[in-house]
Amino acid sequence: MGPEQAIDASFRTAHQRLQESCSSRDWHCDREDPNQPETVQAMQIALNLPKQDTPARHRVLEAAARAVVAVCLDERAGGDTAFAAALERWYGHRIRKVARRSRNKAWNDVQALPGVTVDVARAFVPSAVNGVDPLISKLQIGHTDLPADQPGVPAANAPVIYVDGSLGMSAGKAAAQVGHGSMLLAASLNVQAAWEWKQAGFALSVREVDHATFERAEAEPGAVVVVDAGFTEIAPDSVTVCALPHLLSV
């Protein structure tokens, strides 16, 4: 049996749904009405940021990026499930994400809610912003910033998500942006490449770089860019993230 046949049927369906949702660049903006909160959908992301031994910024961003794409391509996303239905509603609206700070008991409590945890981040199935589970809604949206770090050269055999460091985004804002990047990158891959990435645990690197390096990444073949709507922190239409299936060439 060849490698194409080895791909789970549920994964094929989940990947197809993701690709179809990403084919429209307007993210179905006309389906949202700010006066009707039930029409505004968002994926919540909990970041485990304890006071002691707080994880490094790049580790948090990498975990968030991996958790988001893992939710989109989870086996439950390819079936006839409540998990898949929640994603479908989100795909039909703006692809919003909200990062929240968590720690200790609050972090442990949210593990029971539908989603996927990768290291220090858990991404949840999306919901209307007025229908967020109380265990999540009590988590603080602010105070998610972490100091910049210097993690070194990215892994050469995995995708890299470059963040434009000149924008000065908080860690929470950047976590949402790299989550956009990972799901858009998965949608840009053919199903075989996406399946192989899943088998590797969606391994990736996140690197915050200066603007000149970021522009070089944008010009690379296969680059996938994220343009932010500018609701928080940065100006509308800012290009925040560039995801590459490979390390940026020197």
Solvent accessible surface area in square Angstrom, and as a share of the most:
residue,aa,sasa,rsa
1,M,190,0.85
2,G,32,0.31
3,P,92,0.58
4,E,84,0.38
5,Q,125,0.56
6,A,49,0.38
7,I,9,0.04
8,D,73,0.38
9,A,81,0.62
10,S,33,0.21
11,F,3,0.01
12,R,90,0.33
13,T,44,0.25
14,A,1,0.01
15,H,3,0.02
16,Q,103,0.46
17,R,72,0.26
18,L,0,0.00
19,Q,68,0.30
20,E,100,0.45
21,S,8,0.05
22,C,15,0.09
23,S,91,0.59
24,S,33,0.21
25,R,136,0.50
26,D,83,0.43
27,W,45,0.16
28,H,43,0.19
29,C,45,0.27
30,D,131,0.68
31,R,128,0.47
32,E,25,0.11
33,D,47,0.24
34,P,116,0.73
35,N,136,0.70
36,Q,83,0.37
37,P,56,0.35
38,E,88,0.40
39,T,29,0.17
40,V,16,0.09
41,Q,9,0.04
42,A,0,0.00
43,M,0,0.00
44,Q,6,0.03
45,I,0,0.00
46,A,0,0.00
47,L,0,0.00
48,N,29,0.15
49,L,6,0.03
50,P,34,0.22
51,K,156,0.66
52,Q,142,0.63
53,D,137,0.71
54,T,58,0.33
55,P,11,0.07
56,A,44,0.34
57,R,16,0.06
58,H,47,0.21
59,R,107,0.39
60,V,0,0.00
61,L,1,0.00
62,E,31,0.14
63,A,2,0.02
64,A,0,0.00
65,A,0,0.00
66,R,70,0.26
67,A,0,0.00
68,V,0,0.00
69,V,0,0.00
70,A,12,0.09
71,V,0,0.00
72,C,1,0.00
73,L,0,0.00
74,D,19,0.10
75,E,116,0.52
76,R,93,0.34
77,A,4,0.03
78,G,9,0.09
79,G,24,0.23
80,D,154,0.80
81,T,56,0.33
82,A,87,0.67
83,F,12,0.05
84,A,8,0.06
85,A,41,0.32
86,A,6,0.05
87,L,4,0.02
88,E,94,0.42
89,R,125,0.46
90,W,0,0.00
91,Y,12,0.05
92,G,11,0.10
93,H,30,0.13
94,R,60,0.22
95,I,11,0.06
96,R,61,0.22
97,K,20,0.08
98,V,37,0.21
99,A,8,0.06
100,R,22,0.08
101,R,62,0.22
102,S,3,0.02
103,R,55,0.20
104,N,103,0.53
105,K,144,0.61
106,A,26,0.20
107,W,27,0.09
108,N,99,0.51
109,D,36,0.19
110,V,0,0.00
111,Q,59,0.26
112,A,93,0.72
113,L,25,0.13
114,P,69,0.43
115,G,5,0.05
116,V,27,0.15
117,T,51,0.30
118,V,22,0.12
119,D,74,0.38
120,V,11,0.06
121,A,0,0.00
122,R,23,0.09
123,A,0,0.00
124,F,4,0.02
125,V,27,0.15
126,P,3,0.02
127,S,32,0.20
128,A,18,0.14
129,V,63,0.36
130,N,93,0.48
131,G,49,0.47
132,V,23,0.13
133,D,51,0.26
134,P,101,0.63
135,L,58,0.29
136,I,10,0.05
137,S,55,0.36
138,K,129,0.55
139,L,10,0.05
140,Q,80,0.36
141,I,95,0.48
142,G,37,0.36
143,H,135,0.60
144,T,6,0.03
145,D,90,0.47
146,L,17,0.09
147,P,111,0.70
148,A,87,0.67
149,D,43,0.22
150,Q,169,0.75
151,P,46,0.29
152,G,48,0.47
153,V,124,0.71
154,P,17,0.10
155,A,50,0.39
156,A,80,0.62
157,N,143,0.73
158,A,11,0.08
159,P,15,0.09
160,V,0,0.00
161,I,0,0.00
162,Y,9,0.03
163,V,0,0.00
164,D,5,0.02
165,G,35,0.34
166,S,76,0.49
167,L,55,0.28
168,G,65,0.62
169,M,11,0.05
170,S,26,0.17
171,A,0,0.00
172,G,7,0.07
173,K,24,0.10
174,A,0,0.00
175,A,0,0.00
176,A,8,0.06
177,Q,4,0.02
178,V,0,0.00
179,G,0,0.00
180,H,31,0.14
181,G,0,0.00
182,S,0,0.00
183,M,1,0.00
184,L,10,0.05
185,L,1,0.00
186,A,0,0.00
187,A,11,0.09
188,S,66,0.43
189,L,31,0.15
190,N,99,0.51
191,V,34,0.19
192,Q,31,0.14
193,A,35,0.27
194,A,0,0.00
195,W,33,0.12
196,E,97,0.44
197,W,17,0.06
198,K,58,0.25
199,Q,108,0.48
200,A,62,0.48
201,G,34,0.32
202,F,9,0.04
203,A,40,0.31
204,L,17,0.08
205,S,6,0.04
206,V,1,0.01
207,R,29,0.11
208,E,65,0.29
209,V,27,0.16
210,D,87,0.45
211,H,84,0.37
212,A,67,0.52
213,T,31,0.18
214,F,1,0.01
215,E,90,0.40
216,R,114,0.42
217,A,0,0.00
218,E,61,0.28
219,A,86,0.67
220,E,33,0.15
221,P,108,0.68
222,G,51,0.49
223,A,31,0.24
224,V,22,0.12
225,V,45,0.26
226,V,6,0.04
227,V,67,0.39
228,D,13,0.07
229,A,45,0.35
230,G,18,0.17
231,F,118,0.49
232,T,78,0.45
233,E,107,0.48
234,I,20,0.10
235,A,65,0.50
236,P,87,0.55
237,D,111,0.57
238,S,18,0.11
239,V,45,0.26
240,T,0,0.00
241,V,0,0.00
242,C,0,0.00
243,A,0,0.00
244,L,0,0.00
245,P,51,0.32
246,H,67,0.30
247,L,53,0.26
248,L,17,0.08
249,S,66,0.42
250,V,185,1.06
